[in-house]
Amino acid sequence: MDDPLEQNYSRLCTEIRRAAEKNRRNPGSVRLLAVSKKVPAERLRVLWELGQRLFGENRVQEARVKIPDMPNGGEWHFIGGLQTNKAKEAVEWFDVIESVDRVELAAELQKRAEAAGKNLKVLIEVNVGGEAAKHGAKPEDAGALLNAINGMSRLEVTGLMAIPPFREEPEEARPFFRKLRQIRDQLEQSCGAALPELSMGMSHDFAVAIAEGATLVRIGTALFGPRAG
Ligand SMILES: *Cc1c(COP(=O)(O)O)cnc(C)c1O
């Protein structure tokens, strides 16, 4: 355990389990997504050896050179803003697109998935902070988007994702996490479909996100250290 990455991984797995138990949740219901943007495959293989299979990337250009460099059998999540003209490649490389926030993008993913003969899991990204500069569907538009995607044969919506406004104090992010869970609960009621996944919480606030129901925590810095540039 000389590599700090191994220590970080083991500590994080423990912290995630503790946060789940503290909130009387099954520890198996919270999964760690290793956010591997800007981290070379060589480092990711250290995590792979420790059993990590879930990785998150935010740029298609980076992923298409990195993913082929990794063993088969990982689960790759796209977590960045996705331009429609990158949908074809995103479908090629990713298992889950977490950042679907508009009908045109979903329609393009459906078209490309159909052409590739592939089924794709997607999350609807919701802009819970109402920030103009951020991606994500407006909360009031999420229902219409969900209904539209439910009519697309190659896409399966498994839940919601959010990147709340940055708050120095993790507790201050709690209302945003809670809001995403409430939107999920409302959508499940109105659409009658299960939306089990809540992708929320990052390095500094994942414990609060788990308390509010996160099933996927997206962690980069706390695993790999600060990213260059
Ligand atoms: C970079 C990134 C993360 C990870 O953030 P850290 O603070 O480094 O853990 C999580 N989610 C998204 C969408 C990201 O782009």
Ligand as a Chemical Component Dictionary entry (heavy atoms), coordinates in Angstrom:
data_LIG
# 
_chem_comp.id                   LIG 
_chem_comp.type                 NON-POLYMER 
_chem_comp.pdbx_formal_charge   0 
_chem_comp.three_letter_code    LIG 
# 
loop_
_chem_comp_atom.comp_id 
_chem_comp_atom.atom_id 
_chem_comp_atom.alt_atom_id 
_chem_comp_atom.type_symbol 
_chem_comp_atom.charge 
_chem_comp_atom.model_Cartn_x 
_chem_comp_atom.model_Cartn_y 
_chem_comp_atom.model_Cartn_z 
_chem_comp_atom.pdbx_ordinal 
LIG C1 C1 C 0 -14.823 16.368 -12.307 1  
LIG C2 C2 C 0 -16.194 15.936 -11.989 2  
LIG C3 C3 C 0 -16.475 15.254 -10.789 3  
LIG C4 C4 C 0 -15.437 14.940 -9.738  4  
LIG O1 O1 O 0 -15.121 16.057 -8.988  5  
LIG P1 P1 P 0 -14.079 15.959 -7.777  6  
LIG O2 O2 O 0 -14.365 17.174 -6.983  7  
LIG O3 O3 O 0 -12.725 15.950 -8.378  8  
LIG O4 O4 O 0 -14.361 14.714 -7.028  9  
LIG C5 C5 C 0 -17.779 14.845 -10.576 10 
LIG N1 N1 N 0 -18.752 15.078 -11.478 11 
LIG C6 C6 C 0 -18.512 15.726 -12.635 12 
LIG C7 C7 C 0 -19.642 15.943 -13.586 13 
LIG C8 C8 C 0 -17.235 16.171 -12.929 14 
LIG O5 O5 O 0 -17.014 16.817 -14.086 15 
# 
loop_
_chem_comp_bond.comp_id 
_chem_comp_bond.atom_id_1 
_chem_comp_bond.atom_id_2 
_chem_comp_bond.value_order 
_chem_comp_bond.pdbx_ordinal 
LIG C1 C2 SING 1  
LIG C2 C3 SING 2  
LIG C2 C8 DOUB 3  
LIG C3 C4 SING 4  
LIG C3 C5 DOUB 5  
LIG C4 O1 SING 6  
LIG O1 P1 SING 7  
LIG P1 O2 DOUB 8  
LIG P1 O3 SING 9  
LIG P1 O4 SING 10 
LIG C5 N1 SING 11 
LIG N1 C6 DOUB 12 
LIG C6 C7 SING 13 
LIG C6 C8 SING 14 
LIG C8 O5 SING 15 
# 
